Amino acid sequence: MSKSRVADKIRCDACPVMCYIADGKAGACDRYANHDGELVRLDPLTIIESGGQAVPFLNTGGGVDWDGDVIQGSRPFVTAVGAGTTYPDYKPAPFIVSQQIEDVDMVTVVTEGIFSYCGVKVKIDTDRHIGPERAIVRVEGEPIGHVMTSEYGSKMLSLGGVDHLTGGSKKEGRVTCDALLRLCNCDAVEMAIDDGAAVVVQAGRAPIINGTPEKLMRVGCGSAAIGMFAKQWAPHVDEVVVVDDHITGVLSEHEAGKGLNVPATGIKVKGRRSTPGRYFQVAEPGTGWGGTDVEDPLSILKPTDAKVAWPGLRLLMVSTTGEQWGYYTLNEALEPEAAEITPPLRASVERIAENCEPSLCSVLFMGGAGGSLRAGVTENPVRLTKSVKEALTHVSCGGSSAYVWPGGGITVMADVLDMPTNSFGYVPTPALVAPIEFTLRRTDYEALGGHVDHVKPVEDVLQQDVRRVGKAGKS
């Protein structure tokens, strides 16, 4: 890191803002400060001591096959958390560390990258409707992303990205950067979705939707629930309707019911029939039963077929999490009336809930490691890209194994819960600062034109001012 002086201030070149920092003060990013005329990094370098990510397929010791464990023994692993940056990265990365791993000389290059092209993908485990696909997600009224295509049992958000960070108003960029920083550091962020819900998202915690914490992720769609529990229901009830915004299931019509010789009941549901016992669009999306707007499950039923139904017919209606259910019998007019549920059926409802996983929010950081960042690793940046794609170089973020997207460039994605506490920072350009590490054989590092003159043994890096954590994860 270089510096220049203006009166009693020093200039930091860790990012394009180029702050002048007075003695005893920090820069705009709160990451660098002026301490008695010296530019210092406020957060300590973070070392993972009880195992870090390595390149598992390069293990050669003892002829033992790799057992699938990417955590390699007790070797110290130098993360990029607290390493600082060398912007602009024509200068070598802050730390290029070597160590012996099973008689193989390995090199780990660490740097805190400044990511304008970055964002997060958020998975929210819920059936409840939070907003239509493509709806804008807002924080403090500013657009920071949008709702993506739903996945099985979860709603998905795409937040951040260069268009929100730098392509909109100054406030939009500031709010987006702040929201991304808090999400990546596992803090709670309250957001509002156009024509949808108010949602509080925090990595590893249950989502809060319109003020109500979610509890369970659905066991499956209505059809899947029938497939799983039909055998438990058939001896104790005549008909089961599993209410679901995706596929509402009807036991007697479903193939599972037919396989168990469940007779037709004359119970009919609204919606568009897909295949026998499977119905789409039984109601509008919402925060009621099974992700629909239904509060009264009987509202999705058509008039009973008097030619088939009979008085006393036993009907169970249940949601895909088992949190809502109703038990009814048909009266003489063949209309459902609430009845006391039997113990076996109550147990089956509880079994549905038992098979549901806790509802959580997952936050995955996603960024493009391009441009000058790669120049901090090698004088020939494209060789680093090729080395990553050829699986010679392992990419991690704060010691957490990163998924590298196929195609051009080095686009990485990492689970923030696997990274040390407060791994992320920011610069007010605005952009996120995220740790990234490249690990490879020293011979391969030399071959790609790495900065070999700046390689240091790991022992030289393990100083008293580093932060040590037990493993990759929240500490």
N, C-alpha and C positions, 0 to 999 in steps of 0.2 A: 504494500500500500504506500503510495507516495503522498506527499503533503506540500503545501505552499503556505506562506504566511501573509496576512494582511494585518498590520498593527499587532495586536495581541491575539489574533485569531489564527487558526490553521484551516487549510482547505482540504476537505475529504474528497477523494475521487472514487469512492466505492460505488457510485451510481451517477447517472447523468445530471442529478440535481447539483452536485459539486458544492455542498454546503461550506460556508465559512463558520467555524465553530469556536466560540470563546472558551477560555479556560474554565473547566468545571462544568461545561455544558455538553449536551448531546446533540447530534444532528437531527434533521427532520424525521429520520427513520427510527430514532431511539436505539440504533444498533451500534453506532460509533460515537466516541466522545473525545474531548480534548482533556487530557490529564497531564497537567504540568508541561504543556507544550508537546505532548506526544499523542498521536492518534491511537486510541485503544478500542478494542472490540469489547462491548459490554457483556455479552453472553459468552460463557466458557465453551471451548471446544469439547464436544461430547464423544466419549469413548464407550463402546459396548464391550463389556469385559467377559461376559459368560457365553460368548459365541456371537459371531456376526455372519453376514452373508458371504459366501465364497463362490467359487466356480466348482460345483460338486463333481461334475463329470471329469475334472482334471485330477481328482484324487488318484494317487498311484501307490500309496503305502500298503505294504503287506499283501497285495493282491486281493484285498477284500472288496467285494462289490459294493457300490454305493447303495445305501439303504433308504435313500429318499430324503435324508435329513439335510436341509440346506444350512442348518446352524452348525458350524464347524468347530467342535471342541470348545476349548477355553481360550482361544487366541483373542487378543484384543483387536477390536475393529474400529478404526478411526472413521467416524461419520463426518459428514460435511456440516453438521449442526454446530454453529459457533466457529466454523473455520474461517469465515470471512470470504471476501471475493477479491478478484484482481481485475475488476472492470477498468478499462476495456481489456478483454482477455487475450490480447496478443502477448500478455505476460503469462508465465506459467501459473497453474492453479495454486492456491495457497498451500496445500499440502500434497505431496506426491510421496507416498509411504511404501516402503518395501518390507517384506518379512517372509520367512521361510514357512511354507505350509507343506508338510510331508515331503521334504526335500525338493520342493518346487519353489523357486524364487518368484513371489507374487508382488504385484504393484497395485496399490489402490490410489486413485487420483480423486481428491475431494475438493468441492467448491460449492459455495452458496450461489446458485444461479439466480439471475434477475429475469423473471418470466413475465413478459407482457402477454404472450400467447399462452394463457393458462386459464384454468377454471376448475370446477368440481362437478362430478356427477353424483347426485344424491338419490339414494334408494330409500323409500319410505314404506315400511311394511304396514299396509292398511288396505282394506277393501273400500273404505269410504271415499266418496268422490271429493277430490280436492280442487278440481278445475278441469276444463276441457283441454285436450291436447293442443299444444301451441299457445296456450294462455300465458300471458306475461306474469312473471313472478317479480314482486316489488318488495323493496325494503326502504322504509322511510319515504314511500311514495315513488322511489326511483326504480326503473326497470333494471334488473340484474340478471335475468335469464328467462327460461320458459319451461313449461311442462312438456315432457317427452312422452313417447309411447309407453303405456303401462306394461309391466311385466307380471308374471304369475304371482298374485298376492301382494304386489307392490306397485306404488306409484313412483315415477322417475322424474327428476328435475335435472336440467342442464343449466348451470349457473356460471356467470363470469364470461371469460373470453375477451379477446382484444377489442371487439366492437363495443362492449360495455365499458371496458377499462379506459379506452382512449378514443373511441369513435363517437361518443355522445357528449353531453355537457360535462363541465368540470365536476359538478356535484354528483352526476351519475357515476363517473369514474371513481370518485372518492368513496362513495357509498358502496359500490361494487367491490372495491379493493378491501374495504373494512369488513364487509360481510364474508368475503372469501377467507380473509385472514382468521376471523373468528371461527368459521366452520373448520378450517384446516387445523387450528389449534384446539379443536374439540370444545369450543364454547357454544352456547345456545344463540340462535339467530331467529328472530321473529319475522315472518314474511307473510305477505298477502298476495293471493292469486286472483287475477282478474276473473270475475264471474265465478269465483270459487271460494275456497276456505281461507281462514287465517291459520297458519301452520307455524309451530315452533320446532326447529330442526336442531338436533345436537347429536354428534356422532356417538354411537353406542348407547343412546338413550331412546326411550319410547317417544314417538312423535306426539305432539299435542295439537289436536285439530279442533278449531273453534272452542278452545279452552278445555277440551276433554282429552286426557292422556289415553292413547291407544293401549290395549293390553295384549291382544292376540293377533297373529297373522293367520289367515284362513288355512284350514287343512287342505283345501282344494276347492274347485268350483262345485256347483250344486250336483253336477253329474258325477264328478269324481267322488264326492262324499257318499253318494248312493252306492257307487262301486265298492267303497271301503266298508260301509256299515250295513248294507242291505241284509246280510246274513244275520246280523244282530237284531234288526228291526222286524224281519218277516214273521217270526213267531208271536209277536206282541202287538202288532198294529196292522191295520188294513191298508193304509195309504200314508206315504211320507212325501212332503214337498219341501225341498231344500231351496230356500230363496237366495238368489245370487244375481248380481248385476250382469255377470258374464253369461253363465248357463244355469238356469233354474232346472232342477231335476225333479221328476215325478216317478216314484218307485214302481208303481204298477205298470207303467208304460215302458220303463227303462229295461234294457237288455238284462241287467242284473236281476230285476224283479221277475222277468219272464223266466230266467234260469232257475229261480226259486219257486216257480209256480204261483206267484202272487196274482190273483184274479183282477180283472178290470174293476174299477170302483165307480166310474162315472164322475170323478173329481176332475174338473177341467181348469186349466190356468190360462190366463191371458198371455199375450206375447206371440212371437214368431217361432213356429215349430222348426227345429233344425232336423233332428232325427228322433225316433221314438223315445219319449221321456226326457228330451232335452229342448229347452225353450230359451230363445234370445228375447231381450227387450220386454221383459214382463213389467217393467216400471222404468221410471227415469232414474238416472244416477243420482246419488245423494249420500247422506250420512246415516241412513237408517239400516234396516235389515240387509245384510249381504252386499253393502255398497249401493243399495237402491234408496229411493226416497220413501220407502214403505215404512210406516209406523204400525199400521194394522195389517197383518199378513193376509187376512181374509179378503183384503181389497184386491188382491191379484187373482182371485178365483172367479170363474164364470159360474153361471147357474149350474147346479148339479144335474147330471143326466138322470132323469127319473126312471128311465128304462133299465139302468144298470145299478144305480146306488140303492142302498137300503137303510132303514132306520137303525141306529146303533152303530153305524160304520165308524171305526176309530181312525182319526186323522191326526198326524203329527206334522206340524210345520216348524221348521228350524232354520237358523242362519248358518252360514259356512264356518263360523267360529264357535257355534253352540252357545253364544252369549244371549241370543234371543230365541225363544221357542214358545210354542203354544200347542196345547193338546185339546182336541175337540171330539165330540161325537155328533152324529147327525140325528136330529129330532124327527118326528113323524112327517114334518114338511120337508125333510131332507135338507135342512139348514144346519150349518155347524154351530154347536153350542159349546162353550168352554166347559171342560171337565177336569177332574183331578187326575194328574198323570200317574201312571203305574210305576212302581220302583224299577222294573227292568228298562222301561223307556227313559226314565230319569237318568239311569246309569248310562244309557247310550248317548244321551245329550252331553253328559259330563265327559264321556269318552271322546266326543268330538273336540271339546275344549282341551282335553288332555293331549290330543294329537296336534294341537296348534302350537307353533313356536312363539316365543315372546316377540312382540312387535318392536322393532328397532329402526333407527336411522343409520344408514351407512353413508360415509362421505369418502369419495375417492378423488384425490388430487390428480389433475391431468395437465401436462404441460409439454411444450415442444422445446427440447434441448438443442437449439440451433445456433446459428451465427457465431458470435465471438466466444461463446461458452466452450465450444469444442476446441477453439484455438488455445485455450488454457490447458488442454490435454496434449495436443499435438500440433506441429507446424503444418500438417496436411490434414485438415479437418475431415475430409471425406473418408479418409482411411479409418477414422474412429467409427463413423457410421457403418462402414462395411464390416468392421470388426465386431460391432454389436450384432448386426444382422447375421453374421456367420457364427454367432454364439462363442466367439473367442473372448469377448468382453462382457462381463456381467454388470448390469446396471441396477443400482439400488438408490433409495431415497431415505436418508437418515437411518441406514442399516436395514430398511425394509425392502424386500425384493420387489422390484417394479416390473409391471407388465409393459413390454415394448410393443407398440402397435406395428403391424406389418406395413409395407409400403415405404415410401421415402422418408428420410429424416429420422430423428430419434424422438418419437412421441411416447411419453411414458405415463403410466397410471399407477398410483400407489394408494393403499388403504391408510388413512391418517391414523387409525387406531394402532397400527403396527409401528408407528414412529415414536421417538422420544417426545416428551412433553415440550410444547412450545417450539416445535421444529421450524416453524415458519415465521418470517418477518415480512417487511414491506419496504418499498421506497416510494416516495410521494410523486413519482412520475405520472400515474401510479402503476405499480407492478408488485407482484408477490416475489418474495425471496424464499427459495426452497432449496433444501440440501439435495445434492446429487453426487453419487460416487460411481466410479468406473473401476472394476477390478479385473485384472488379467495377468498372464504370465509376463515376467520381465522381458523375456525374449520377444514376445508378441508386442509389448509396449515399444521396444526398440525398433521393431520392424515397421510400426505405423508412424514413426517419426516423432516419438514422444520426447518430452523435455527431460532426458535422462540425467542431465547435469544437475537437476533439482531434486532428484530422488533422495529421500532421507530414510534411514532405518527407523523402524517403528519405535525403538527404544529412545530415539532422540525427540520423539513427539510426546511421549508419556511424561509430561511435566505435572507439577502440582496444581496448576491452574486449569486443568481439564475437568470436565464433569464426567463421572463414570456412572453408567446405568447397567442394570443386570442383564438386560437383553433388549432387542428391538421391541418397543412397546411403550405404553404410557408409564412414566416413572414419577 
